[in-house]
Amino acid sequence: MNSSYIEIDYKGLMVKMKNFVIATLAFIMIISCGNSNSSKDSTEEDTYAEMNEDEAYDDETYIISYEFHTAQDVMAYLIGKRFYSGDYYIEVNTDGIYMNGQCMSLAPMVTDFYESTAFIMANTPTNGRFRFSVDANNGTVTDENSGDVYYLK
């Protein structure tokens, strides 16, 4: 009786699959970061920001207080702003988180929010996961991994 067997190189197959996944993630990151310079209609984002600004006058001080009601409110607050820590700055867009103009992650997600505080998280194929806390009333974004605080200017 003749039977034929097919030999499968599982180790080689796994290496090829791993390389394919890494290449695919890198491609997605390049594509998502590449769209950052496209012109966007910010009318909707401006509307969210305007709806959630509670303005109050306190003698000579002009105070703007933010309150987040949706994840879109959080993103509308972040988009278009730079937060600084020393020589570094970060920007958050719908397509990624940028440090000094370099795309560092894929699209961020708002994971939680309460009043003027929110948490965002973004994955990156090479560095793992970024997690930031946002305090709109203090104008800060804090890197939860390193503890670095970035200030709105």
C-alpha positions in Angstrom: 0.0 0.0 0.0 1.4 3.4 -1.0 0.6 6.4 1.1 1.9 9.8 0.8 2.6 12.1 3.6 3.0 15.9 3.5 5.6 17.3 5.8 4.9 20.7 7.2 7.6 22.9 8.6 5.6 24.4 11.5 8.5 26.5 12.8 9.1 28.0 9.4 5.4 28.6 9.0 5.2 30.4 12.3 8.1 32.7 11.5 6.5 33.6 8.1 3.2 34.3 9.9 4.9 36.5 12.5 6.7 38.5 9.8 3.5 38.9 7.9 1.7 40.2 11.0 4.5 42.6 11.8 4.6 43.9 8.3 0.8 44.3 8.2 0.8 46.3 11.5 3.6 48.5 10.3 1.7 49.1 7.0 -1.4 50.1 8.9 0.5 52.4 11.1 2.2 54.1 8.1 -1.2 54.5 6.4 -2.9 55.8 9.5 -0.1 58.3 10.2 0.2 59.3 6.6 -3.3 60.9 6.6 -2.5 63.3 9.3 -1.8 66.2 6.9 -5.1 65.9 5.1 -7.5 68.7 5.5 -10.3 67.9 7.8 -13.6 69.6 8.4 -13.4 70.6 12.1 -16.9 72.0 12.3 -18.2 68.9 14.2 -15.2 68.9 16.5 -15.6 72.6 17.2 -19.3 72.2 17.9 -18.5 69.5 20.6 -15.9 71.8 22.2 -18.2 74.8 22.2 -21.1 72.8 23.7 -19.0 71.6 26.6 -17.2 74.8 27.6 -18.7 76.3 30.8 -17.4 79.8 30.9 -17.2 81.6 34.2 -15.8 84.9 35.3 -14.1 85.2 38.7 -13.2 88.8 39.3 -10.2 89.4 37.0 -9.7 85.7 36.1 -11.3 84.2 33.0 -11.9 80.4 33.6 -12.9 77.8 31.1 -14.2 74.6 32.6 -14.7 71.5 30.5 -17.0 68.6 31.1 -16.9 65.5 29.0 -20.2 63.8 28.2 -19.0 61.5 25.4 -15.8 60.1 24.0 -16.2 62.5 21.1 -16.0 65.4 23.6 -12.7 64.1 24.8 -11.3 63.9 21.2 -12.7 67.3 20.3 -10.9 68.8 23.3 -7.5 67.1 22.4 -7.5 67.6 18.6 -5.6 70.7 17.5 -3.7 71.2 20.8 -0.1 70.6 21.7 0.9 69.6 25.2 4.5 70.3 26.2 7.0 68.7 28.7 10.5 70.2 28.3 11.7 69.8 24.7 8.9 67.4 23.9 5.4 67.9 22.8 2.5 65.5 22.1 -0.5 65.9 19.8 -3.5 63.6 19.6 -5.4 63.2 16.4 -8.0 60.7 15.4 -5.4 58.8 13.4 -2.6 58.6 16.0 -0.6 60.1 18.9 2.4 62.2 17.8 5.5 63.2 19.7 7.4 66.1 18.3 5.6 65.5 15.0 6.4 61.8 14.7 3.6 59.4 14.7 4.0 57.1 17.7 0.8 55.0 17.7 -2.3 53.9 15.9 -5.6 55.6 16.4 -6.3 56.4 20.1 -9.4 55.2 21.9 -11.1 56.9 24.8 -11.3 54.2 27.5 -13.0 56.2 30.3 -14.1 59.7 31.2 -15.7 61.5 34.1 -16.4 65.2 34.3 -13.1 66.9 33.1 -10.9 63.8 33.3 -10.5 61.2 30.7 -8.2 58.3 29.8 -7.0 57.4 26.3 -5.2 54.4 25.1 -3.4 53.7 21.8 -1.6 50.6 20.5 1.7 50.6 18.6 3.2 47.5 16.9 6.7 48.3 18.3 6.2 49.9 21.7 3.2 48.1 23.0 0.6 50.4 24.4 0.4 54.1 25.4 -2.0 55.2 28.1 -2.6 58.8 28.9 -4.8 60.6 31.4 -6.3 64.0 30.4 -7.3 66.7 32.8 -9.0 69.4 30.8 -9.4 71.8 33.7 -5.7 71.7 34.5 -4.7 71.6 30.8 -2.5 68.5 31.3 -2.0 65.2 29.6 -0.1 62.6 31.7 1.7 59.6 30.3 0.6 56.8 32.6 3.5 54.6 31.7 6.3 57.1 32.5 4.5 59.6 34.7 5.6 62.5 32.4 3.2 65.4 32.5 2.6 67.5 29.4 1.1 71.0 29.7 -1.1 72.9 27.3 0.5 76.1 26.0 
